[in-house]
Amino acid sequence: MKKIIAVTLLTLLVSCQSAYYAAWEKVGVEKRDILVDRVEDAKESQEDAQQEFNSALEEFSQLIKFEGGELQDVYEQLRDQFEASEESAAAVTQRINKVESVAEALFDEWQEELEKYTNQTLKRDSQRKLKDTQRRYKSLLLAMRKAETKMEPVLSNLRDNVLYLKHNLNASAIGALQGEFSGVKQDINQLVAEMNKAIIESNKFINSMKGEE
């Protein structure tokens, strides 16, 4: 029963996506245009995530320097920044998934339409461009997914520290968390570095799709 429901939902999803792309094509927006837009959106979400994670690191840095005042306020600031980082990470994943969805539809359509050519020279050229675009896309997706995998370990580490502080709002808790800071900092720096690589790949792919390379 569960398998039937899953297949039904997948069929409905594919149908909805096909209708979505068809509607855009009627107004002159092709799948490649949607792909470029979605890559740009994914790039922007990664840039936003970089800012949120760096802000979380800054809040953590301020926390371990705490020398007096309302510890509850410091905790709430760190918690809020963690939640913002969590939301930004979810947005990154969502937008990468959207990139993948339209890319698959584009490449399937492109491959099918190769059989409609009667001019073999044009067909070979189109086939070559398809393979080149797929190669560029593969590099892009690999970079984005690699950066994505770095987010959850960082979030998990931040979550642990936020929870620990929540349950131990005292000066000794600050001392315990000081030993965690260097690890969190290293993880966030690695995440930001991987996101920078993905952003570079995004720009290269966007330029290639716009014919600027």
TIGU-784594 format. One record per residue (C-alpha): residue number from 1; residue in one letter; chain; x, y, z negated. Coordinates in nm, 3 decimals, m for minus. Each point is the difference from the previous one (the first is absolute). Example, Ala and Ser with C-alpha at 12.3 -4.5 7.8 and 13.67 -1.06 7.14 Angstrom:
<pt><resi>1</resi><resn>a</resn><chain>A</chain><east>1.230</east><north>m0.450</north><up>m0.780</up></pt>
<pt><resi>2</resi><resn>s</resn><chain>A</chain><east>0.137</east><north>0.344</north><up>0.066</up></pt>
% end
This chain:
<pt><resi>1</resi><resn>m</resn><chain>A</chain><east>0.000</east><north>0.000</north><up>0.000</up></pt>
<pt><resi>2</resi><resn>k</resn><chain>A</chain><east>0.278</east><north>0.243</north><up>m0.095</up></pt>
<pt><resi>3</resi><resn>k</resn><chain>A</chain><east>0.179</east><north>m0.078</north><up>0.327</up></pt>
<pt><resi>4</resi><resn>i</resn><chain>A</chain><east>m0.315</east><north>0.076</north><up>0.199</up></pt>
<pt><resi>5</resi><resn>i</resn><chain>A</chain><east>m0.047</east><north>0.331</north><up>m0.182</up></pt>
<pt><resi>6</resi><resn>a</resn><chain>A</chain><east>0.365</east><north>0.094</north><up>0.060</up></pt>
<pt><resi>7</resi><resn>v</resn><chain>A</chain><east>m0.026</east><north>m0.079</north><up>0.371</up></pt>
<pt><resi>8</resi><resn>t</resn><chain>A</chain><east>m0.325</east><north>0.199</north><up>0.023</up></pt>
<pt><resi>9</resi><resn>l</resn><chain>A</chain><east>0.152</east><north>0.301</north><up>m0.173</up></pt>
<pt><resi>10</resi><resn>l</resn><chain>A</chain><east>0.307</east><north>m0.017</north><up>0.223</up></pt>
<pt><resi>11</resi><resn>t</resn><chain>A</chain><east>m0.219</east><north>m0.015</north><up>0.310</up></pt>
<pt><resi>12</resi><resn>l</resn><chain>A</chain><east>m0.199</east><north>0.303</north><up>m0.118</up></pt>
<pt><resi>13</resi><resn>l</resn><chain>A</chain><east>0.321</east><north>0.189</north><up>m0.075</up></pt>
<pt><resi>14</resi><resn>v</resn><chain>A</chain><east>0.140</east><north>m0.072</north><up>0.347</up></pt>
<pt><resi>15</resi><resn>s</resn><chain>A</chain><east>m0.330</east><north>0.105</north><up>0.158</up></pt>
<pt><resi>16</resi><resn>c</resn><chain>A</chain><east>m0.005</east><north>0.324</north><up>m0.198</up></pt>
<pt><resi>17</resi><resn>q</resn><chain>A</chain><east>0.359</east><north>0.078</north><up>0.097</up></pt>
<pt><resi>18</resi><resn>s</resn><chain>A</chain><east>m0.072</east><north>m0.073</north><up>0.367</up></pt>
<pt><resi>19</resi><resn>a</resn><chain>A</chain><east>m0.300</east><north>0.231</north><up>m0.011</up></pt>
<pt><resi>20</resi><resn>y</resn><chain>A</chain><east>0.211</east><north>0.266</north><up>m0.173</up></pt>
<pt><resi>21</resi><resn>y</resn><chain>A</chain><east>0.272</east><north>m0.012</north><up>0.266</up></pt>
<pt><resi>22</resi><resn>a</resn><chain>A</chain><east>m0.259</east><north>m0.011</north><up>0.279</up></pt>
<pt><resi>23</resi><resn>a</resn><chain>A</chain><east>m0.170</east><north>0.313</north><up>m0.135</up></pt>
<pt><resi>24</resi><resn>w</resn><chain>A</chain><east>0.329</east><north>0.190</north><up>0.000</up></pt>
<pt><resi>25</resi><resn>e</resn><chain>A</chain><east>0.088</east><north>m0.120</north><up>0.349</up></pt>
<pt><resi>26</resi><resn>k</resn><chain>A</chain><east>m0.326</east><north>0.146</north><up>0.128</up></pt>
<pt><resi>27</resi><resn>v</resn><chain>A</chain><east>0.123</east><north>0.345</north><up>m0.102</up></pt>
<pt><resi>28</resi><resn>g</resn><chain>A</chain><east>0.346</east><north>m0.055</north><up>0.146</up></pt>
<pt><resi>29</resi><resn>v</resn><chain>A</chain><east>0.189</east><north>m0.117</north><up>m0.308</up></pt>
<pt><resi>30</resi><resn>e</resn><chain>A</chain><east>0.188</east><north>m0.322</north><up>0.074</up></pt>
<pt><resi>31</resi><resn>k</resn><chain>A</chain><east>0.133</east><north>m0.257</north><up>m0.247</up></pt>
<pt><resi>32</resi><resn>r</resn><chain>A</chain><east>0.355</east><north>0.128</north><up>0.047</up></pt>
<pt><resi>33</resi><resn>d</resn><chain>A</chain><east>m0.117</east><north>0.347</north><up>m0.111</up></pt>
<pt><resi>34</resi><resn>i</resn><chain>A</chain><east>m0.165</east><north>m0.150</north><up>m0.307</up></pt>
<pt><resi>35</resi><resn>l</resn><chain>A</chain><east>0.317</east><north>m0.197</north><up>m0.073</up></pt>
<pt><resi>36</resi><resn>v</resn><chain>A</chain><east>0.215</east><north>0.314</north><up>0.012</up></pt>
<pt><resi>37</resi><resn>d</resn><chain>A</chain><east>m0.244</east><north>0.182</north><up>m0.229</up></pt>
<pt><resi>38</resi><resn>r</resn><chain>A</chain><east>0.001</east><north>m0.288</north><up>m0.247</up></pt>
<pt><resi>39</resi><resn>v</resn><chain>A</chain><east>0.378</east><north>m0.024</north><up>m0.003</up></pt>
<pt><resi>40</resi><resn>e</resn><chain>A</chain><east>0.010</east><north>0.372</north><up>m0.076</up></pt>
<pt><resi>41</resi><resn>d</resn><chain>A</chain><east>m0.252</east><north>m0.052</north><up>m0.281</up></pt>
<pt><resi>42</resi><resn>a</resn><chain>A</chain><east>0.206</east><north>m0.288</north><up>m0.142</up></pt>
<pt><resi>43</resi><resn>k</resn><chain>A</chain><east>0.312</east><north>0.214</north><up>0.014</up></pt>
<pt><resi>44</resi><resn>e</resn><chain>A</chain><east>m0.175</east><north>0.282</north><up>m0.186</up></pt>
<pt><resi>45</resi><resn>s</resn><chain>A</chain><east>m0.127</east><north>m0.242</north><up>m0.265</up></pt>
<pt><resi>46</resi><resn>q</resn><chain>A</chain><east>0.356</east><north>m0.121</north><up>m0.057</up></pt>
<pt><resi>47</resi><resn>e</resn><chain>A</chain><east>0.122</east><north>0.356</north><up>m0.033</up></pt>
<pt><resi>48</resi><resn>d</resn><chain>A</chain><east>m0.276</east><north>0.065</north><up>m0.255</up></pt>
<pt><resi>49</resi><resn>a</resn><chain>A</chain><east>0.093</east><north>m0.319</north><up>m0.186</up></pt>
<pt><resi>50</resi><resn>q</resn><chain>A</chain><east>0.363</east><north>0.108</north><up>m0.015</up></pt>
<pt><resi>51</resi><resn>q</resn><chain>A</chain><east>m0.105</east><north>0.322</north><up>m0.169</up></pt>
<pt><resi>52</resi><resn>e</resn><chain>A</chain><east>m0.225</east><north>m0.180</north><up>m0.248</up></pt>
<pt><resi>53</resi><resn>f</resn><chain>A</chain><east>0.264</east><north>m0.256</north><up>m0.096</up></pt>
<pt><resi>54</resi><resn>n</resn><chain>A</chain><east>0.264</east><north>0.269</north><up>m0.037</up></pt>
<pt><resi>55</resi><resn>s</resn><chain>A</chain><east>m0.242</east><north>0.197</north><up>m0.219</up></pt>
<pt><resi>56</resi><resn>a</resn><chain>A</chain><east>m0.056</east><north>m0.312</north><up>m0.212</up></pt>
<pt><resi>57</resi><resn>l</resn><chain>A</chain><east>0.376</east><north>m0.032</north><up>m0.039</up></pt>
<pt><resi>58</resi><resn>e</resn><chain>A</chain><east>0.020</east><north>0.363</north><up>m0.108</up></pt>
<pt><resi>59</resi><resn>e</resn><chain>A</chain><east>m0.276</east><north>m0.053</north><up>m0.257</up></pt>
<pt><resi>60</resi><resn>f</resn><chain>A</chain><east>0.185</east><north>m0.306</north><up>m0.130</up></pt>
<pt><resi>61</resi><resn>s</resn><chain>A</chain><east>0.319</east><north>0.205</north><up>m0.020</up></pt>
<pt><resi>62</resi><resn>q</resn><chain>A</chain><east>m0.177</east><north>0.267</north><up>m0.205</up></pt>
<pt><resi>63</resi><resn>l</resn><chain>A</chain><east>m0.147</east><north>m0.269</north><up>m0.223</up></pt>
<pt><resi>64</resi><resn>i</resn><chain>A</chain><east>0.332</east><north>m0.146</north><up>m0.108</up></pt>
<pt><resi>65</resi><resn>k</resn><chain>A</chain><east>0.124</east><north>0.353</north><up>m0.075</up></pt>
<pt><resi>66</resi><resn>f</resn><chain>A</chain><east>m0.294</east><north>0.056</north><up>m0.235</up></pt>
<pt><resi>67</resi><resn>e</resn><chain>A</chain><east>0.111</east><north>0.185</north><up>m0.312</up></pt>
<pt><resi>68</resi><resn>g</resn><chain>A</chain><east>m0.325</east><north>0.104</north><up>m0.161</up></pt>
<pt><resi>69</resi><resn>g</resn><chain>A</chain><east>m0.353</east><north>0.118</north><up>0.068</up></pt>
<pt><resi>70</resi><resn>e</resn><chain>A</chain><east>m0.308</east><north>m0.196</north><up>0.096</up></pt>
<pt><resi>71</resi><resn>l</resn><chain>A</chain><east>0.109</east><north>m0.343</north><up>0.115</up></pt>
<pt><resi>72</resi><resn>q</resn><chain>A</chain><east>m0.358</east><north>m0.068</north><up>0.110</up></pt>
<pt><resi>73</resi><resn>d</resn><chain>A</chain><east>0.032</east><north>0.277</north><up>0.259</up></pt>
<pt><resi>74</resi><resn>v</resn><chain>A</chain><east>0.325</east><north>m0.145</north><up>0.133</up></pt>
<pt><resi>75</resi><resn>y</resn><chain>A</chain><east>m0.160</east><north>m0.343</north><up>0.023</up></pt>
<pt><resi>76</resi><resn>e</resn><chain>A</chain><east>m0.302</east><north>0.135</north><up>0.188</up></pt>
<pt><resi>77</resi><resn>q</resn><chain>A</chain><east>0.221</east><north>0.179</north><up>0.252</up></pt>
<pt><resi>78</resi><resn>l</resn><chain>A</chain><east>0.196</east><north>m0.319</north><up>0.068</up></pt>
<pt><resi>79</resi><resn>r</resn><chain>A</chain><east>m0.321</east><north>m0.204</north><up>0.021</up></pt>
<pt><resi>80</resi><resn>d</resn><chain>A</chain><east>m0.159</east><north>0.246</north><up>0.244</up></pt>
<pt><resi>81</resi><resn>q</resn><chain>A</chain><east>0.308</east><north>m0.003</north><up>0.220</up></pt>
<pt><resi>82</resi><resn>f</resn><chain>A</chain><east>0.011</east><north>m0.379</north><up>m0.005</up></pt>
<pt><resi>83</resi><resn>e</resn><chain>A</chain><east>m0.365</east><north>m0.012</north><up>0.109</up></pt>
<pt><resi>84</resi><resn>a</resn><chain>A</chain><east>0.074</east><north>0.250</north><up>0.279</up></pt>
<pt><resi>85</resi><resn>s</resn><chain>A</chain><east>0.290</east><north>m0.220</north><up>0.114</up></pt>
<pt><resi>86</resi><resn>e</resn><chain>A</chain><east>m0.228</east><north>m0.304</north><up>m0.007</up></pt>
<pt><resi>87</resi><resn>e</resn><chain>A</chain><east>m0.257</east><north>0.176</north><up>0.217</up></pt>
<pt><resi>88</resi><resn>s</resn><chain>A</chain><east>0.263</east><north>0.116</north><up>0.248</up></pt>
<pt><resi>89</resi><resn>a</resn><chain>A</chain><east>0.138</east><north>m0.354</north><up>0.025</up></pt>
<pt><resi>90</resi><resn>a</resn><chain>A</chain><east>m0.348</east><north>m0.133</north><up>0.079</up></pt>
<pt><resi>91</resi><resn>a</resn><chain>A</chain><east>m0.035</east><north>0.265</north><up>0.272</up></pt>
<pt><resi>92</resi><resn>v</resn><chain>A</chain><east>0.331</east><north>m0.109</north><up>0.154</up></pt>
<pt><resi>93</resi><resn>t</resn><chain>A</chain><east>m0.116</east><north>m0.362</north><up>0.021</up></pt>
<pt><resi>94</resi><resn>q</resn><chain>A</chain><east>m0.338</east><north>0.098</north><up>0.140</up></pt>
<pt><resi>95</resi><resn>r</resn><chain>A</chain><east>0.152</east><north>0.210</north><up>0.275</up></pt>
<pt><resi>96</resi><resn>i</resn><chain>A</chain><east>0.259</east><north>m0.262</north><up>0.094</up></pt>
<pt><resi>97</resi><resn>n</resn><chain>A</chain><east>m0.284</east><north>m0.251</north><up>0.034</up></pt>
<pt><resi>98</resi><resn>k</resn><chain>A</chain><east>m0.181</east><north>0.241</north><up>0.232</up></pt>
<pt><resi>99</resi><resn>v</resn><chain>A</chain><east>0.314</east><north>0.036</north><up>0.211</up></pt>
<pt><resi>100</resi><resn>e</resn><chain>A</chain><east>0.028</east><north>m0.377</north><up>0.027</up></pt>
<pt><resi>101</resi><resn>s</resn><chain>A</chain><east>m0.366</east><north>m0.037</north><up>0.095</up></pt>
<pt><resi>102</resi><resn>v</resn><chain>A</chain><east>0.004</east><north>0.241</north><up>0.294</up></pt>
<pt><resi>103</resi><resn>a</resn><chain>A</chain><east>0.343</east><north>m0.118</north><up>0.117</up></pt>
<pt><resi>104</resi><resn>e</resn><chain>A</chain><east>m0.125</east><north>m0.357</north><up>0.030</up></pt>
<pt><resi>105</resi><resn>a</resn><chain>A</chain><east>m0.305</east><north>0.118</north><up>0.194</up></pt>
<pt><resi>106</resi><resn>l</resn><chain>A</chain><east>0.216</east><north>0.212</north><up>0.231</up></pt>
<pt><resi>107</resi><resn>f</resn><chain>A</chain><east>0.248</east><north>m0.277</north><up>0.077</up></pt>
<pt><resi>108</resi><resn>d</resn><chain>A</chain><east>m0.276</east><north>m0.257</north><up>0.058</up></pt>
<pt><resi>109</resi><resn>e</resn><chain>A</chain><east>m0.174</east><north>0.235</north><up>0.243</up></pt>
<pt><resi>110</resi><resn>w</resn><chain>A</chain><east>0.327</east><north>0.089</north><up>0.175</up></pt>
<pt><resi>111</resi><resn>q</resn><chain>A</chain><east>0.090</east><north>m0.368</north><up>0.045</up></pt>
<pt><resi>112</resi><resn>e</resn><chain>A</chain><east>m0.343</east><north>m0.083</north><up>0.140</up></pt>
<pt><resi>113</resi><resn>e</resn><chain>A</chain><east>0.003</east><north>0.292</north><up>0.242</up></pt>
<pt><resi>114</resi><resn>l</resn><chain>A</chain><east>0.333</east><north>m0.108</north><up>0.147</up></pt>
<pt><resi>115</resi><resn>e</resn><chain>A</chain><east>m0.196</east><north>m0.270</north><up>0.185</up></pt>
<pt><resi>116</resi><resn>k</resn><chain>A</chain><east>m0.207</east><north>0.266</north><up>0.177</up></pt>
<pt><resi>117</resi><resn>y</resn><chain>A</chain><east>0.298</east><north>0.135</north><up>0.197</up></pt>
<pt><resi>118</resi><resn>t</resn><chain>A</chain><east>0.030</east><north>m0.080</north><up>0.368</up></pt>
<pt><resi>119</resi><resn>n</resn><chain>A</chain><east>0.320</east><north>0.200</north><up>0.041</up></pt>
<pt><resi>120</resi><resn>q</resn><chain>A</chain><east>0.270</east><north>m0.226</north><up>m0.144</up></pt>
<pt><resi>121</resi><resn>t</resn><chain>A</chain><east>0.256</east><north>0.280</north><up>m0.032</up></pt>
<pt><resi>122</resi><resn>l</resn><chain>A</chain><east>m0.234</east><north>0.203</north><up>m0.218</up></pt>
<pt><resi>123</resi><resn>k</resn><chain>A</chain><east>m0.094</east><north>m0.310</north><up>m0.195</up></pt>
<pt><resi>124</resi><resn>r</resn><chain>A</chain><east>0.363</east><north>m0.081</north><up>m0.080</up></pt>
<pt><resi>125</resi><resn>d</resn><chain>A</chain><east>0.066</east><north>0.358</north><up>m0.105</up></pt>
<pt><resi>126</resi><resn>s</resn><chain>A</chain><east>m0.306</east><north>0.002</north><up>m0.225</up></pt>
<pt><resi>127</resi><resn>q</resn><chain>A</chain><east>0.102</east><north>m0.336</north><up>m0.148</up></pt>
<pt><resi>128</resi><resn>r</resn><chain>A</chain><east>0.347</east><north>0.135</north><up>m0.074</up></pt>
<pt><resi>129</resi><resn>k</resn><chain>A</chain><east>m0.150</east><north>0.305</north><up>m0.173</up></pt>
<pt><resi>130</resi><resn>l</resn><chain>A</chain><east>m0.230</east><north>m0.222</north><up>m0.202</up></pt>
<pt><resi>131</resi><resn>k</resn><chain>A</chain><east>0.292</east><north>m0.207</north><up>m0.129</up></pt>
<pt><resi>132</resi><resn>d</resn><chain>A</chain><east>0.200</east><north>0.315</north><up>m0.077</up></pt>
<pt><resi>133</resi><resn>t</resn><chain>A</chain><east>m0.293</east><north>0.151</north><up>m0.192</up></pt>
<pt><resi>134</resi><resn>q</resn><chain>A</chain><east>m0.050</east><north>m0.325</north><up>m0.190</up></pt>
<pt><resi>135</resi><resn>r</resn><chain>A</chain><east>0.369</east><north>m0.004</north><up>m0.091</up></pt>
<pt><resi>136</resi><resn>r</resn><chain>A</chain><east>m0.013</east><north>0.357</north><up>m0.129</up></pt>
<pt><resi>137</resi><resn>y</resn><chain>A</chain><east>m0.319</east><north>m0.074</north><up>m0.190</up></pt>
<pt><resi>138</resi><resn>k</resn><chain>A</chain><east>0.150</east><north>m0.310</north><up>m0.160</up></pt>
<pt><resi>139</resi><resn>s</resn><chain>A</chain><east>0.289</east><north>0.208</north><up>m0.136</up></pt>
<pt><resi>140</resi><resn>l</resn><chain>A</chain><east>m0.245</east><north>0.260</north><up>m0.127</up></pt>
<pt><resi>141</resi><resn>l</resn><chain>A</chain><east>m0.228</east><north>m0.250</north><up>m0.172</up></pt>
<pt><resi>142</resi><resn>l</resn><chain>A</chain><east>0.294</east><north>m0.181</north><up>m0.156</up></pt>
<pt><resi>143</resi><resn>a</resn><chain>A</chain><east>0.130</east><north>0.326</north><up>m0.148</up></pt>
<pt><resi>144</resi><resn>m</resn><chain>A</chain><east>m0.341</east><north>0.103</north><up>m0.131</up></pt>
<pt><resi>145</resi><resn>r</resn><chain>A</chain><east>m0.074</east><north>m0.339</north><up>m0.155</up></pt>
<pt><resi>146</resi><resn>k</resn><chain>A</chain><east>0.346</east><north>m0.015</north><up>m0.157</up></pt>
<pt><resi>147</resi><resn>a</resn><chain>A</chain><east>m0.056</east><north>0.336</north><up>m0.167</up></pt>
<pt><resi>148</resi><resn>e</resn><chain>A</chain><east>m0.348</east><north>m0.114</north><up>m0.103</up></pt>
<pt><resi>149</resi><resn>t</resn><chain>A</chain><east>0.140</east><north>m0.305</north><up>m0.183</up></pt>
<pt><resi>150</resi><resn>k</resn><chain>A</chain><east>0.217</east><north>0.232</north><up>m0.210</up></pt>
<pt><resi>151</resi><resn>m</resn><chain>A</chain><east>m0.302</east><north>0.184</north><up>m0.140</up></pt>
<pt><resi>152</resi><resn>e</resn><chain>A</chain><east>m0.159</east><north>m0.269</north><up>m0.218</up></pt>
<pt><resi>153</resi><resn>p</resn><chain>A</chain><east>0.315</east><north>m0.077</north><up>m0.204</up></pt>
<pt><resi>154</resi><resn>v</resn><chain>A</chain><east>0.037</east><north>0.372</north><up>m0.070</up></pt>
<pt><resi>155</resi><resn>l</resn><chain>A</chain><east>m0.367</east><north>0.032</north><up>m0.092</up></pt>
<pt><resi>156</resi><resn>s</resn><chain>A</chain><east>0.024</east><north>m0.308</north><up>m0.221</up></pt>
<pt><resi>157</resi><resn>n</resn><chain>A</chain><east>0.298</east><north>0.143</north><up>m0.184</up></pt>
<pt><resi>158</resi><resn>l</resn><chain>A</chain><east>m0.168</east><north>0.338</north><up>m0.044</up></pt>
<pt><resi>159</resi><resn>r</resn><chain>A</chain><east>m0.320</east><north>m0.168</north><up>m0.114</up></pt>
<pt><resi>160</resi><resn>d</resn><chain>A</chain><east>0.188</east><north>m0.194</north><up>m0.269</up></pt>
<pt><resi>161</resi><resn>n</resn><chain>A</chain><east>0.161</east><north>0.315</north><up>m0.130</up></pt>
<pt><resi>162</resi><resn>v</resn><chain>A</chain><east>m0.326</east><north>0.197</north><up>0.001</up></pt>
<pt><resi>163</resi><resn>l</resn><chain>A</chain><east>m0.177</east><north>m0.279</north><up>m0.188</up></pt>
<pt><resi>164</resi><resn>y</resn><chain>A</chain><east>0.283</east><north>m0.030</north><up>m0.251</up></pt>
<pt><resi>165</resi><resn>l</resn><chain>A</chain><east>m0.013</east><north>0.372</north><up>m0.069</up></pt>
<pt><resi>166</resi><resn>k</resn><chain>A</chain><east>m0.379</east><north>m0.011</north><up>m0.029</up></pt>
<pt><resi>167</resi><resn>h</resn><chain>A</chain><east>0.021</east><north>m0.265</north><up>m0.271</up></pt>
<pt><resi>168</resi><resn>n</resn><chain>A</chain><east>0.298</east><north>0.157</north><up>m0.178</up></pt>
<pt><resi>169</resi><resn>l</resn><chain>A</chain><east>m0.043</east><north>0.376</north><up>m0.013</up></pt>
<pt><resi>170</resi><resn>n</resn><chain>A</chain><east>0.297</east><north>0.068</north><up>m0.222</up></pt>
<pt><resi>171</resi><resn>a</resn><chain>A</chain><east>0.363</east><north>0.106</north><up>0.018</up></pt>
<pt><resi>172</resi><resn>s</resn><chain>A</chain><east>0.130</east><north>m0.358</north><up>m0.013</up></pt>
<pt><resi>173</resi><resn>a</resn><chain>A</chain><east>m0.193</east><north>m0.075</north><up>0.320</up></pt>
<pt><resi>174</resi><resn>i</resn><chain>A</chain><east>0.197</east><north>0.273</north><up>0.178</up></pt>
<pt><resi>175</resi><resn>g</resn><chain>A</chain><east>0.322</east><north>m0.167</north><up>m0.107</up></pt>
<pt><resi>176</resi><resn>a</resn><chain>A</chain><east>m0.117</east><north>m0.333</north><up>0.135</up></pt>
<pt><resi>177</resi><resn>l</resn><chain>A</chain><east>m0.094</east><north>0.151</north><up>0.335</up></pt>
<pt><resi>178</resi><resn>q</resn><chain>A</chain><east>0.333</east><north>0.180</north><up>0.042</up></pt>
<pt><resi>179</resi><resn>g</resn><chain>A</chain><east>0.158</east><north>m0.334</north><up>0.087</up></pt>
<pt><resi>180</resi><resn>e</resn><chain>A</chain><east>m0.259</east><north>m0.049</north><up>0.275</up></pt>
<pt><resi>181</resi><resn>f</resn><chain>A</chain><east>0.062</east><north>0.329</north><up>0.177</up></pt>
<pt><resi>182</resi><resn>s</resn><chain>A</chain><east>0.308</east><north>m0.094</north><up>0.201</up></pt>
<pt><resi>183</resi><resn>g</resn><chain>A</chain><east>m0.175</east><north>m0.306</north><up>0.145</up></pt>
<pt><resi>184</resi><resn>v</resn><chain>A</chain><east>m0.309</east><north>0.200</north><up>0.095</up></pt>
<pt><resi>185</resi><resn>k</resn><chain>A</chain><east>0.216</east><north>0.271</north><up>0.156</up></pt>
<pt><resi>186</resi><resn>q</resn><chain>A</chain><east>0.193</east><north>m0.254</north><up>0.207</up></pt>
<pt><resi>187</resi><resn>d</resn><chain>A</chain><east>m0.319</east><north>m0.169</north><up>0.121</up></pt>
<pt><resi>188</resi><resn>i</resn><chain>A</chain><east>m0.162</east><north>0.330</north><up>0.098</up></pt>
<pt><resi>189</resi><resn>n</resn><chain>A</chain><east>0.313</east><north>0.117</north><up>0.181</up></pt>
<pt><resi>190</resi><resn>q</resn><chain>A</chain><east>0.009</east><north>m0.327</north><up>0.196</up></pt>
<pt><resi>191</resi><resn>l</resn><chain>A</chain><east>m0.370</east><north>0.036</north><up>0.082</up></pt>
<pt><resi>192</resi><resn>v</resn><chain>A</chain><east>0.046</east><north>0.356</north><up>0.124</up></pt>
<pt><resi>193</resi><resn>a</resn><chain>A</chain><east>0.298</east><north>m0.111</north><up>0.212</up></pt>
<pt><resi>194</resi><resn>e</resn><chain>A</chain><east>m0.205</east><north>m0.277</north><up>0.163</up></pt>
<pt><resi>195</resi><resn>m</resn><chain>A</chain><east>m0.284</east><north>0.242</north><up>0.063</up></pt>
<pt><resi>196</resi><resn>n</resn><chain>A</chain><east>0.244</east><north>0.239</north><up>0.166</up></pt>
<pt><resi>197</resi><resn>k</resn><chain>A</chain><east>0.100</east><north>m0.280</north><up>0.237</up></pt>
<pt><resi>198</resi><resn>a</resn><chain>A</chain><east>m0.365</east><north>m0.071</north><up>0.076</up></pt>
<pt><resi>199</resi><resn>i</resn><chain>A</chain><east>m0.066</east><north>0.370</north><up>0.062</up></pt>
<pt><resi>200</resi><resn>i</resn><chain>A</chain><east>0.293</east><north>0.014</north><up>0.243</up></pt>
<pt><resi>201</resi><resn>e</resn><chain>A</chain><east>m0.137</east><north>m0.307</north><up>0.183</up></pt>
<pt><resi>202</resi><resn>s</resn><chain>A</chain><east>m0.343</east><north>0.164</north><up>0.008</up></pt>
<pt><resi>203</resi><resn>n</resn><chain>A</chain><east>0.138</east><north>0.313</north><up>0.162</up></pt>
<pt><resi>204</resi><resn>k</resn><chain>A</chain><east>0.191</east><north>m0.206</north><up>0.257</up></pt>
<pt><resi>205</resi><resn>f</resn><chain>A</chain><east>m0.310</east><north>m0.202</north><up>0.086</up></pt>
<pt><resi>206</resi><resn>i</resn><chain>A</chain><east>m0.223</east><north>0.308</north><up>0.025</up></pt>
<pt><resi>207</resi><resn>n</resn><chain>A</chain><east>0.250</east><north>0.171</north><up>0.230</up></pt>
<pt><resi>208</resi><resn>s</resn><chain>A</chain><east>0.030</east><north>m0.308</north><up>0.220</up></pt>
<pt><resi>209</resi><resn>m</resn><chain>A</chain><east>m0.380</east><north>m0.025</north><up>0.032</up></pt>
<pt><resi>210</resi><resn>k</resn><chain>A</chain><east>m0.019</east><north>0.367</north><up>0.094</up></pt>
<pt><resi>211</resi><resn>g</resn><chain>A</chain><east>0.277</east><north>m0.044</north><up>0.255</up></pt>
<pt><resi>212</resi><resn>e</resn><chain>A</chain><east>0.247</east><north>0.218</north><up>m0.189</up></pt>
<pt><resi>213</resi><resn>e</resn><chain>A</chain><east>0.277</east><north>m0.262</north><up>m0.008</up></pt>
% end
